[in-house]
Amino acid sequence: MNKLNNPSSGNKEFSSNELASTALNSSWTIDDAEKAYRVKRWGNGYFDISECGNIHVSPRYDQPDLKINLREVINEMAEEGIEFPAVIRFHDILRSQVEQLNKTFRAKIEEADYEGKYLGVFPVKVNQMREVIEEIVDAGSRFNYGLEAGSKPELIAALAYNTNKDSLTVLNGYKDEEYLRLALLGLKINRNIIIVIEKFSELTKLISLAKELNIAPVIGLRVKMMVKGRGKWESSSGERAKFGLSIAEILNAVTLLENEGMKDSIKLLHFHIGSQLTDIRAVKEAVQESSLVYSKLVQLGVPLEYVDVGGGLAIDYDGSQSTNDSSCNYGLEEYVSDIVYGFKQNCDLESVPHPNIVSESGRAMTAHHSCVITKVIGEIHPSGTQYATKKSTSEHIIVTNMRDIENEMEQENSQEVYNDICQLKEQAFQAFKLGIFTLDELAKVETMYWRILNRIETQIKNEEFIPEELREISAMLSSQYLANFSVFQSAADSWAIDQVLPIVPISRLNEQPTKLCSLVDITCDSDGKIDKFIGEDTVASNIPLHQLIPGEDYFLGIFLTGAYQDVMGDMHNLFGRLNEVHVFSYDDDPKDFYIEETVKGSSVENVLSTMQYTPVLMAQVIKKDIDKEVQRGKIKPREGVNLIDFYEECLAGYTYLKS
Ligand SMILES: *Cc1c(COP(=O)(O)O)cnc(C)c1O
């Protein structure tokens, strides 16, 4: 059980009740905040809690002392009139990640006396936003870092954006004739394109096109690996994998190309055993297996020059450094080391040249660079409403019994009290259904029930042993904080695949959080909630947050949303894309940053148009009906004009709540 949920563990426990005034003068420190939210552990050097209780961002790995106060970024956004929820992108983090990956590979290659080079590519599908691709290509240009495309539209983008003659463009995914023609077009204009064959039939198509266009293709073969990745994407490899060629197909491909006089085109061996590889052992096994396939093919005279190890480099979303689905038990350094030394050793044993290494890390390049900022706009509390429970004459015995329990309960009999009130509440509902219980009586029973639960929770908090059922009380009493965002748009992986994303208040981290909460969004969907948070050992269903202060904004950050999430969100309830700012660090600025660009999120008009509506016509319908009422004298002319203006203003406005 998660420690935060367990009132008996430790003295810094959280209670759904506001902790009494002791909370205010408690000995809460930044270290306690770090323990609760693990910012340093998932932050990878980029995020940190400052002494003043705000989240700080150090977006450049080579300048750890440059710190941007996230609260100041938010304040500046508010001053510029940017509405929340909003996405903040730190382009320096993208650059830092690209540099670190390339530098780490280069350093290992040098250290190991490895004879091949590293030529990484960024897989476009992980974040296709133009600004992201541009930044990555730019930061990677001095390392000849390229792009990977997995579909025709991605290839079309890659052709236009990866213009560096020395970097690779690796083409994966299923391919039709048009895709292959585009690839050959790229070769004609000197792009360094490698066409990876995922399916045998692509090869015959490619051979005839290459002949027709009189161009020698550069071919990669994707091997269906026997080793399985671990984690959610383990079905990316093994016999039943969707992509790749079996060993028999690879040998047939070699023979076919040899017969066509195109054997020299085979340059790359590709594998990808899954994303978010939580266990480094899967990487080691894959390197072992693929280096043997490579060596044996080279010994058969296949002129391979590259091995592409695919993606899979994982992110420690929950900061546990474990093999949890949202974590991993290794870091970049170890990953790179295992690949470089693994290939070196096996190739040396097989007496074949060291291949150039290609990798396709996407998640690890982009996850840290963006976060979603949302405002908490309300609290939903099961025991929040009080109702007068004074004894009335001739009240039902169930109400009287409940009151007696409340008046007589003691420290020692918590379990007994709990059993009794559960039964009474049940009986009250039965009595109501039979028509012998009034609404007033039901309201009284409900009010006393929650009040007693609150008291039980306070009573058992410091007990050594807490019976199993009573441990659930904290969760029952926890609040739901209503946050202005849509899970389906901004945290799709949390909903779809139970991904844990770090969620942290932006400010007040020097203050003890006194509420255990889960989060609900503003969609009309009961799935529109987040109830998986970083827990002590495993995933927790609640997160400790601060009591809301009337009139004061309470911002939450949803972090590590830069990979997949960023572009996979949907339009559930017609909540569209978020407002976005691009933040750059700048040493000479008093606040160390500037907002370089603001990208407006979807307006109501935008999302309606996407769904084939015509906003102009809709406004006309409303205007006509308002005019009609004006003519009938039901609406004053001036009011009518205002109403039409208001409707049009809302059409042009942001889809989220104004708060
Ligand atoms: C998705 C994908 C990647 C990216 O994987 P990450 O785990 O995000 O690094 C790389 N290569 C291929 C073939 C993919 O399908």
The ligand as an SDF file (V2000), in Angstrom:
LIG
                    3D

 15 15  0  0  0  0  0  0  0  0999 V2000
    8.0960    4.3350  -32.1090 C   0  0  0  0  0  0  0  0  0  0  0  0
    9.3570    3.9460  -32.7050 C   0  0  0  0  0  0  0  0  0  0  0  0
   10.5470    4.5080  -32.2430 C   0  0  0  0  0  0  0  0  0  0  0  0
   10.6210    5.4530  -31.0720 C   0  0  0  0  0  0  0  0  0  0  0  0
   10.6630    4.7370  -29.8950 O   0  0  0  0  0  0  0  0  0  0  0  0
   10.9750    5.4760  -28.4860 P   0  0  0  0  0  0  0  0  0  0  0  0
   10.7420    4.4010  -27.5130 O   0  0  0  0  0  0  0  0  0  0  0  0
   10.0300    6.6000  -28.3780 O   0  0  0  0  0  0  0  0  0  0  0  0
   12.3740    5.9290  -28.5080 O   0  0  0  0  0  0  0  0  0  0  0  0
   11.7120    4.1600  -32.8930 C   0  0  0  0  0  0  0  0  0  0  0  0
   11.7080    3.2880  -33.9340 N   0  0  0  0  0  0  0  0  0  0  0  0
   10.5670    2.7200  -34.3890 C   0  0  0  0  0  0  0  0  0  0  0  0
   10.6330    1.7890  -35.5250 C   0  0  0  0  0  0  0  0  0  0  0  0
    9.3610    3.0110  -33.7910 C   0  0  0  0  0  0  0  0  0  0  0  0
    8.2540    2.4340  -34.2260 O   0  0  0  0  0  0  0  0  0  0  0  0
  1  2  1  0
  2  3  1  0
  2 14  2  0
  3  4  1  0
  3 10  2  0
  4  5  1  0
  5  6  1  0
  6  7  2  0
  6  8  1  0
  6  9  1  0
 10 11  1  0
 11 12  2  0
 12 13  1  0
 12 14  1  0
 14 15  1  0
M  END
$$$$
